[in-house]
Amino acid sequence: MPASITLSGRLAADPNVRETRNGNLVELKIPIDTGFGERKSTTWWRVVLFGKRAEQAARMLTKGTWVSVTGEPKVDEYEKRDGSKGYQPEVRGFDWHFVGPKVEGGERRGPSAPAPRHALPYSDADVPF
């Protein structure tokens, strides 16, 4: 069984549809941030979808849509213009889903705010340490 990864983020561009001998292929670009402050960095993931899920993505997704994609990860190596090696992380997507609730007009937005925290049945003074 291949390794699996799930990415969740907003699409950086509209889906890119390409025709191949075996049917349509759809590419998505999802930036994923890690770290914070001065150590924050963004990894740009290329997601490739095939078949029926690709057709649905091409019809239903647009730039800014918050999605969750599950698939098989890999890293493509390429040569940059300056001759150095570059690496492009990619996911061959098995499935995708909208993230967040549907709002008026049918448009979906990012995840809803976290659920409110309920009061604990004890206070900090009750904890012995």
Biotite code that builds the C-alpha atoms (Angstrom):
import biotite.structure as struc

atoms = struc.array([
    struc.Atom([0.000, 0.000, 0.000], chain_id="A", res_id=1, res_name="MET", atom_name="CA", element="C"),
    struc.Atom([1.441, 3.415, -0.938], chain_id="A", res_id=2, res_name="PRO", atom_name="CA", element="C"),
    struc.Atom([2.048, 6.180, 1.559], chain_id="A", res_id=3, res_name="ALA", atom_name="CA", element="C"),
    struc.Atom([-0.821, 8.626, 1.958], chain_id="A", res_id=4, res_name="SER", atom_name="CA", element="C"),
    struc.Atom([-0.925, 12.325, 2.773], chain_id="A", res_id=5, res_name="ILE", atom_name="CA", element="C"),
    struc.Atom([-3.759, 14.767, 3.409], chain_id="A", res_id=6, res_name="THR", atom_name="CA", element="C"),
    struc.Atom([-3.362, 18.473, 2.631], chain_id="A", res_id=7, res_name="LEU", atom_name="CA", element="C"),
    struc.Atom([-5.811, 21.165, 3.599], chain_id="A", res_id=8, res_name="SER", atom_name="CA", element="C"),
    struc.Atom([-5.634, 24.712, 2.321], chain_id="A", res_id=9, res_name="GLY", atom_name="CA", element="C"),
    struc.Atom([-6.976, 27.335, -0.052], chain_id="A", res_id=10, res_name="ARG", atom_name="CA", element="C"),
    struc.Atom([-6.367, 26.944, -3.767], chain_id="A", res_id=11, res_name="LEU", atom_name="CA", element="C"),
    struc.Atom([-3.814, 29.462, -5.019], chain_id="A", res_id=12, res_name="ALA", atom_name="CA", element="C"),
    struc.Atom([-5.266, 29.407, -8.550], chain_id="A", res_id=13, res_name="ALA", atom_name="CA", element="C"),
    struc.Atom([-8.181, 28.045, -10.538], chain_id="A", res_id=14, res_name="ASP", atom_name="CA", element="C"),
    struc.Atom([-7.788, 24.360, -11.454], chain_id="A", res_id=15, res_name="PRO", atom_name="CA", element="C"),
    struc.Atom([-5.633, 23.802, -14.532], chain_id="A", res_id=16, res_name="ASN", atom_name="CA", element="C"),
    struc.Atom([-7.280, 21.261, -16.872], chain_id="A", res_id=17, res_name="VAL", atom_name="CA", element="C"),
    struc.Atom([-5.128, 19.384, -19.391], chain_id="A", res_id=18, res_name="ARG", atom_name="CA", element="C"),
    struc.Atom([-6.155, 16.714, -21.841], chain_id="A", res_id=19, res_name="GLU", atom_name="CA", element="C"),
    struc.Atom([-4.113, 13.510, -21.955], chain_id="A", res_id=20, res_name="THR", atom_name="CA", element="C"),
    struc.Atom([-4.408, 10.299, -23.961], chain_id="A", res_id=21, res_name="ARG", atom_name="CA", element="C"),
    struc.Atom([-6.122, 8.679, -20.976], chain_id="A", res_id=22, res_name="ASN", atom_name="CA", element="C"),
    struc.Atom([-8.579, 11.482, -20.253], chain_id="A", res_id=23, res_name="GLY", atom_name="CA", element="C"),
    struc.Atom([-8.473, 14.809, -18.450], chain_id="A", res_id=24, res_name="ASN", atom_name="CA", element="C"),
    struc.Atom([-5.932, 15.675, -15.803], chain_id="A", res_id=25, res_name="LEU", atom_name="CA", element="C"),
    struc.Atom([-6.518, 18.517, -13.326], chain_id="A", res_id=26, res_name="VAL", atom_name="CA", element="C"),
    struc.Atom([-3.743, 20.310, -11.456], chain_id="A", res_id=27, res_name="GLU", atom_name="CA", element="C"),
    struc.Atom([-4.303, 22.237, -8.246], chain_id="A", res_id=28, res_name="LEU", atom_name="CA", element="C"),
    struc.Atom([-1.821, 24.435, -6.358], chain_id="A", res_id=29, res_name="LYS", atom_name="CA", element="C"),
    struc.Atom([-2.090, 24.470, -2.576], chain_id="A", res_id=30, res_name="ILE", atom_name="CA", element="C"),
    struc.Atom([0.323, 26.516, -0.424], chain_id="A", res_id=31, res_name="PRO", atom_name="CA", element="C"),
    struc.Atom([0.937, 25.062, 3.044], chain_id="A", res_id=32, res_name="ILE", atom_name="CA", element="C"),
    struc.Atom([2.526, 27.270, 5.720], chain_id="A", res_id=33, res_name="ASP", atom_name="CA", element="C"),
    struc.Atom([4.746, 25.860, 8.455], chain_id="A", res_id=34, res_name="THR", atom_name="CA", element="C"),
    struc.Atom([6.452, 27.564, 11.352], chain_id="A", res_id=35, res_name="GLY", atom_name="CA", element="C"),
    struc.Atom([5.712, 31.081, 12.547], chain_id="A", res_id=36, res_name="PHE", atom_name="CA", element="C"),
    struc.Atom([7.342, 34.485, 12.755], chain_id="A", res_id=37, res_name="GLY", atom_name="CA", element="C"),
    struc.Atom([10.791, 34.634, 11.159], chain_id="A", res_id=38, res_name="GLU", atom_name="CA", element="C"),
    struc.Atom([10.777, 30.844, 10.747], chain_id="A", res_id=39, res_name="ARG", atom_name="CA", element="C"),
    struc.Atom([7.542, 30.747, 8.758], chain_id="A", res_id=40, res_name="LYS", atom_name="CA", element="C"),
    struc.Atom([7.864, 29.134, 5.340], chain_id="A", res_id=41, res_name="SER", atom_name="CA", element="C"),
    struc.Atom([5.469, 28.115, 2.591], chain_id="A", res_id=42, res_name="THR", atom_name="CA", element="C"),
    struc.Atom([5.620, 24.885, 0.619], chain_id="A", res_id=43, res_name="THR", atom_name="CA", element="C"),
    struc.Atom([3.780, 24.961, -2.686], chain_id="A", res_id=44, res_name="TRP", atom_name="CA", element="C"),
    struc.Atom([2.187, 21.586, -3.376], chain_id="A", res_id=45, res_name="TRP", atom_name="CA", element="C"),
    struc.Atom([1.120, 20.502, -6.836], chain_id="A", res_id=46, res_name="ARG", atom_name="CA", element="C"),
    struc.Atom([-1.921, 18.207, -6.705], chain_id="A", res_id=47, res_name="VAL", atom_name="CA", element="C"),
    struc.Atom([-2.795, 16.075, -9.729], chain_id="A", res_id=48, res_name="VAL", atom_name="CA", element="C"),
    struc.Atom([-6.273, 14.537, -10.048], chain_id="A", res_id=49, res_name="LEU", atom_name="CA", element="C"),
    struc.Atom([-7.549, 12.075, -12.673], chain_id="A", res_id=50, res_name="PHE", atom_name="CA", element="C"),
    struc.Atom([-10.902, 10.647, -13.716], chain_id="A", res_id=51, res_name="GLY", atom_name="CA", element="C"),
    struc.Atom([-14.276, 11.551, -12.272], chain_id="A", res_id=52, res_name="LYS", atom_name="CA", element="C"),
    struc.Atom([-12.872, 13.415, -9.243], chain_id="A", res_id=53, res_name="ARG", atom_name="CA", element="C"),
    struc.Atom([-10.784, 15.540, -11.636], chain_id="A", res_id=54, res_name="ALA", atom_name="CA", element="C"),
    struc.Atom([-13.859, 16.403, -13.683], chain_id="A", res_id=55, res_name="GLU", atom_name="CA", element="C"),
    struc.Atom([-15.735, 17.388, -10.524], chain_id="A", res_id=56, res_name="GLN", atom_name="CA", element="C"),
    struc.Atom([-12.799, 19.507, -9.309], chain_id="A", res_id=57, res_name="ALA", atom_name="CA", element="C"),
    struc.Atom([-12.614, 21.332, -12.650], chain_id="A", res_id=58, res_name="ALA", atom_name="CA", element="C"),
    struc.Atom([-16.339, 22.148, -12.446], chain_id="A", res_id=59, res_name="ARG", atom_name="CA", element="C"),
    struc.Atom([-16.644, 22.988, -8.751], chain_id="A", res_id=60, res_name="MET", atom_name="CA", element="C"),
    struc.Atom([-13.349, 24.478, -7.532], chain_id="A", res_id=61, res_name="LEU", atom_name="CA", element="C"),
    struc.Atom([-12.035, 28.006, -7.976], chain_id="A", res_id=62, res_name="THR", atom_name="CA", element="C"),
    struc.Atom([-9.157, 30.068, -6.652], chain_id="A", res_id=63, res_name="LYS", atom_name="CA", element="C"),
    struc.Atom([-9.542, 30.616, -2.894], chain_id="A", res_id=64, res_name="GLY", atom_name="CA", element="C"),
    struc.Atom([-11.700, 27.525, -2.290], chain_id="A", res_id=65, res_name="THR", atom_name="CA", element="C"),
    struc.Atom([-10.715, 25.724, 0.914], chain_id="A", res_id=66, res_name="TRP", atom_name="CA", element="C"),
    struc.Atom([-10.196, 22.024, 0.162], chain_id="A", res_id=67, res_name="VAL", atom_name="CA", element="C"),
    struc.Atom([-8.787, 18.895, 1.707], chain_id="A", res_id=68, res_name="SER", atom_name="CA", element="C"),
    struc.Atom([-6.967, 16.532, -0.657], chain_id="A", res_id=69, res_name="VAL", atom_name="CA", element="C"),
    struc.Atom([-5.826, 12.980, 0.089], chain_id="A", res_id=70, res_name="THR", atom_name="CA", element="C"),
    struc.Atom([-3.334, 11.190, -2.121], chain_id="A", res_id=71, res_name="GLY", atom_name="CA", element="C"),
    struc.Atom([0.079, 9.657, -2.684], chain_id="A", res_id=72, res_name="GLU", atom_name="CA", element="C"),
    struc.Atom([3.015, 12.053, -2.114], chain_id="A", res_id=73, res_name="PRO", atom_name="CA", element="C"),
    struc.Atom([6.134, 12.285, -4.258], chain_id="A", res_id=74, res_name="LYS", atom_name="CA", element="C"),
    struc.Atom([8.839, 14.834, -4.993], chain_id="A", res_id=75, res_name="VAL", atom_name="CA", element="C"),
    struc.Atom([9.803, 15.743, -8.558], chain_id="A", res_id=76, res_name="ASP", atom_name="CA", element="C"),
    struc.Atom([13.357, 16.889, -9.188], chain_id="A", res_id=77, res_name="GLU", atom_name="CA", element="C"),
    struc.Atom([14.070, 19.435, -11.930], chain_id="A", res_id=78, res_name="TYR", atom_name="CA", element="C"),
    struc.Atom([16.897, 21.662, -13.114], chain_id="A", res_id=79, res_name="GLU", atom_name="CA", element="C"),
    struc.Atom([16.526, 25.390, -12.447], chain_id="A", res_id=80, res_name="LYS", atom_name="CA", element="C"),
    struc.Atom([17.588, 28.063, -14.929], chain_id="A", res_id=81, res_name="ARG", atom_name="CA", element="C"),
    struc.Atom([20.807, 28.622, -12.997], chain_id="A", res_id=82, res_name="ASP", atom_name="CA", element="C"),
    struc.Atom([21.696, 24.910, -13.300], chain_id="A", res_id=83, res_name="GLY", atom_name="CA", element="C"),
    struc.Atom([20.964, 24.005, -9.684], chain_id="A", res_id=84, res_name="SER", atom_name="CA", element="C"),
    struc.Atom([18.500, 21.301, -8.685], chain_id="A", res_id=85, res_name="LYS", atom_name="CA", element="C"),
    struc.Atom([14.988, 22.187, -7.654], chain_id="A", res_id=86, res_name="GLY", atom_name="CA", element="C"),
    struc.Atom([12.329, 20.060, -5.989], chain_id="A", res_id=87, res_name="TYR", atom_name="CA", element="C"),
    struc.Atom([8.562, 20.173, -6.446], chain_id="A", res_id=88, res_name="GLN", atom_name="CA", element="C"),
    struc.Atom([6.380, 18.318, -3.922], chain_id="A", res_id=89, res_name="PRO", atom_name="CA", element="C"),
    struc.Atom([3.411, 16.662, -5.577], chain_id="A", res_id=90, res_name="GLU", atom_name="CA", element="C"),
    struc.Atom([0.377, 14.654, -4.547], chain_id="A", res_id=91, res_name="VAL", atom_name="CA", element="C"),
    struc.Atom([-1.378, 12.273, -6.900], chain_id="A", res_id=92, res_name="ARG", atom_name="CA", element="C"),
    struc.Atom([-4.831, 12.882, -5.492], chain_id="A", res_id=93, res_name="GLY", atom_name="CA", element="C"),
    struc.Atom([-7.222, 10.040, -4.757], chain_id="A", res_id=94, res_name="PHE", atom_name="CA", element="C"),
    struc.Atom([-9.978, 12.218, -3.316], chain_id="A", res_id=95, res_name="ASP", atom_name="CA", element="C"),
    struc.Atom([-10.830, 15.790, -2.359], chain_id="A", res_id=96, res_name="TRP", atom_name="CA", element="C"),
    struc.Atom([-13.481, 17.460, -0.206], chain_id="A", res_id=97, res_name="HIS", atom_name="CA", element="C"),
    struc.Atom([-14.673, 20.969, 0.541], chain_id="A", res_id=98, res_name="PHE", atom_name="CA", element="C"),
    struc.Atom([-13.665, 22.225, 3.972], chain_id="A", res_id=99, res_name="VAL", atom_name="CA", element="C"),
    struc.Atom([-15.982, 24.480, 5.926], chain_id="A", res_id=100, res_name="GLY", atom_name="CA", element="C"),
    struc.Atom([-19.689, 25.164, 5.850], chain_id="A", res_id=101, res_name="PRO", atom_name="CA", element="C"),
    struc.Atom([-21.699, 26.270, 2.842], chain_id="A", res_id=102, res_name="LYS", atom_name="CA", element="C"),
    struc.Atom([-22.740, 29.899, 3.112], chain_id="A", res_id=103, res_name="VAL", atom_name="CA", element="C"),
    struc.Atom([-25.379, 31.981, 1.384], chain_id="A", res_id=104, res_name="GLU", atom_name="CA", element="C"),
    struc.Atom([-25.102, 31.782, -2.399], chain_id="A", res_id=105, res_name="GLY", atom_name="CA", element="C"),
    struc.Atom([-23.594, 28.272, -2.266], chain_id="A", res_id=106, res_name="GLY", atom_name="CA", element="C"),
    struc.Atom([-20.044, 29.563, -1.863], chain_id="A", res_id=107, res_name="GLU", atom_name="CA", element="C"),
    struc.Atom([-17.897, 27.741, 0.656], chain_id="A", res_id=108, res_name="ARG", atom_name="CA", element="C"),
    struc.Atom([-15.467, 29.464, 2.947], chain_id="A", res_id=109, res_name="ARG", atom_name="CA", element="C"),
    struc.Atom([-12.695, 28.327, 5.281], chain_id="A", res_id=110, res_name="GLY", atom_name="CA", element="C"),
    struc.Atom([-13.224, 26.312, 8.429], chain_id="A", res_id=111, res_name="PRO", atom_name="CA", element="C"),
    struc.Atom([-15.655, 27.751, 10.888], chain_id="A", res_id=112, res_name="SER", atom_name="CA", element="C"),
    struc.Atom([-14.425, 29.262, 14.132], chain_id="A", res_id=113, res_name="ALA", atom_name="CA", element="C"),
    struc.Atom([-13.450, 26.768, 16.803], chain_id="A", res_id=114, res_name="PRO", atom_name="CA", element="C"),
    struc.Atom([-16.215, 25.594, 19.078], chain_id="A", res_id=115, res_name="ALA", atom_name="CA", element="C"),
    struc.Atom([-16.460, 27.609, 22.295], chain_id="A", res_id=116, res_name="PRO", atom_name="CA", element="C"),
    struc.Atom([-14.704, 26.080, 25.266], chain_id="A", res_id=117, res_name="ARG", atom_name="CA", element="C"),
    struc.Atom([-17.006, 24.913, 28.009], chain_id="A", res_id=118, res_name="HIS", atom_name="CA", element="C"),
    struc.Atom([-16.302, 25.694, 31.626], chain_id="A", res_id=119, res_name="ALA", atom_name="CA", element="C"),
    struc.Atom([-14.382, 22.968, 33.390], chain_id="A", res_id=120, res_name="LEU", atom_name="CA", element="C"),
    struc.Atom([-15.973, 21.413, 36.478], chain_id="A", res_id=121, res_name="PRO", atom_name="CA", element="C"),
    struc.Atom([-12.981, 22.593, 38.553], chain_id="A", res_id=122, res_name="TYR", atom_name="CA", element="C"),
    struc.Atom([-10.796, 25.670, 38.852], chain_id="A", res_id=123, res_name="SER", atom_name="CA", element="C"),
    struc.Atom([-7.021, 26.074, 38.722], chain_id="A", res_id=124, res_name="ASP", atom_name="CA", element="C"),
    struc.Atom([-7.019, 26.369, 42.525], chain_id="A", res_id=125, res_name="ALA", atom_name="CA", element="C"),
    struc.Atom([-8.336, 22.778, 42.752], chain_id="A", res_id=126, res_name="ASP", atom_name="CA", element="C"),
    struc.Atom([-5.294, 21.352, 40.916], chain_id="A", res_id=127, res_name="VAL", atom_name="CA", element="C"),
    struc.Atom([-2.582, 20.282, 43.422], chain_id="A", res_id=128, res_name="PRO", atom_name="CA", element="C"),
    struc.Atom([0.392, 21.176, 41.188], chain_id="A", res_id=129, res_name="PHE", atom_name="CA", element="C"),
])
